[in-house]
Amino acid sequence: MALTSAQVKQYEEDGFLPYGPLLSLREVNNLLVHYADLFAKANSRNIREVQDGETKDIVLQITGAYEKDGAFGELVRHPKILDIAESLLGPNIQVYTDQALLKPAFHGGEVPWHQDNAYWKCDPADLVTCWIALGDVAEDNGAMRFIPGSHVHGAVEHKRGFQGTIMQEVQADVSNAITVELPAGGCSWHHCLTFHNTKPNITSNPRPGIAIAYMRAGTKDRDGKVMREKPVVRGSF
């Protein structure tokens, strides 16, 4: 179902939109089977790893899940998700990337405040990410947090090496940060220039999630090349 005009306005003003329930529990449970299989078979990387290769905290990441497992290939083409993406991007949509992200119980590490396009450097910088919870998420197990309106200032300089890791961070006034807690199957949406982060997972349960980044057809990469190789999931190129 497409977004209402009020929801689109909220997204445009805040740079993010808590959406709530999206997938059924049956869909979530099916995805969790494939999610576990994906992490068992595909090479994941710990984005919390420090330069000497040691760390006590973990955030496991697998990019391109839609290319590795058919269930995630279907997910990036889910009609409900694409209806919302179309409300924000228009009728011609490509997948830029997706990321399966796992914060293990007790040792799921923090992800710093950042803008996605600090990594991607796409043009135009209006990509939209759908973050889907594959389990209940709250602040103590790594729910997404956003700073309203932070996307309107454009790209901001990031510092490399957050806590000695490969991650980048931005200095942010977090006094008005909003935590988006979600049930399993719930989602939120955010602009690629919106400041966001997640706190550590200090609970006894893992925090599985997947983020799908969509872009307008014809978006260019960091080298100014139109990304024709990215799959068109709605409309045409």
FENCORLIN-V30483 format. One record per backbone hydrogen bond with DSSP energy under -0.5 kcal/mol. NH is the residue of the N-H (numbers start at 1). CO is the residue of the C=O. Records with the same first field share a line. If there is no record, write none. Layout:
NH = CO, CO
This chain:
8 = 4
9 = 5
10 = 6
11 = 7
12 = 8
13 = 9
14 = 10
15 = 11
17 = 189
19 = 187
20 = 187
22 = 185
23 = 185
28 = 24
29 = 25
30 = 26
31 = 27
32 = 28
33 = 29
34 = 30
35 = 31
36 = 32
37 = 33
38 = 34
39 = 35
40 = 36
41 = 37
42 = 38
44 = 42
45 = 61
47 = 45, 59
49 = 46
50 = 54
51 = 164
53 = 50
58 = 107
60 = 102
61 = 45
62 = 100
64 = 98
67 = 64
68 = 64, 65
69 = 65
72 = 69
73 = 69
74 = 70
75 = 71
76 = 72
77 = 74
78 = 75
82 = 78
83 = 79
84 = 80
85 = 81
86 = 82
87 = 83
88 = 84, 85
89 = 85
90 = 86
93 = 91, 234
94 = 215
95 = 231
96 = 94, 213
97 = 213
99 = 211
100 = 62
101 = 99, 209
102 = 60
103 = 207
104 = 102
106 = 203
107 = 105
108 = 104, 201
109 = 58, 107
111 = 198
114 = 196
117 = 192
118 = 115
119 = 116
120 = 116
121 = 117
123 = 220
126 = 124
128 = 214
129 = 190
130 = 212
131 = 129, 188
132 = 130, 210
133 = 186
134 = 208
137 = 182
141 = 138
142 = 139
143 = 138
144 = 180
145 = 197
146 = 178
147 = 195
148 = 146, 176
149 = 14
150 = 147
152 = 149
153 = 150
154 = 151
159 = 169
161 = 167
162 = 167
164 = 161
165 = 162
166 = 49
169 = 159
170 = 113
174 = 172
177 = 174
178 = 146
180 = 144
181 = 179
182 = 137
185 = 133
186 = 183
187 = 20
188 = 131
189 = 17
190 = 129
191 = 15
192 = 127
194 = 191
196 = 114
197 = 145
198 = 111
199 = 143
201 = 108
202 = 140, 200
207 = 103
208 = 206
209 = 101
210 = 132
211 = 99
212 = 130
213 = 97, 211
214 = 128, 212
215 = 94
217 = 92
219 = 216
220 = 123
221 = 225
224 = 221
227 = 219
228 = 226
230 = 227
233 = 93, 231
234 = 93
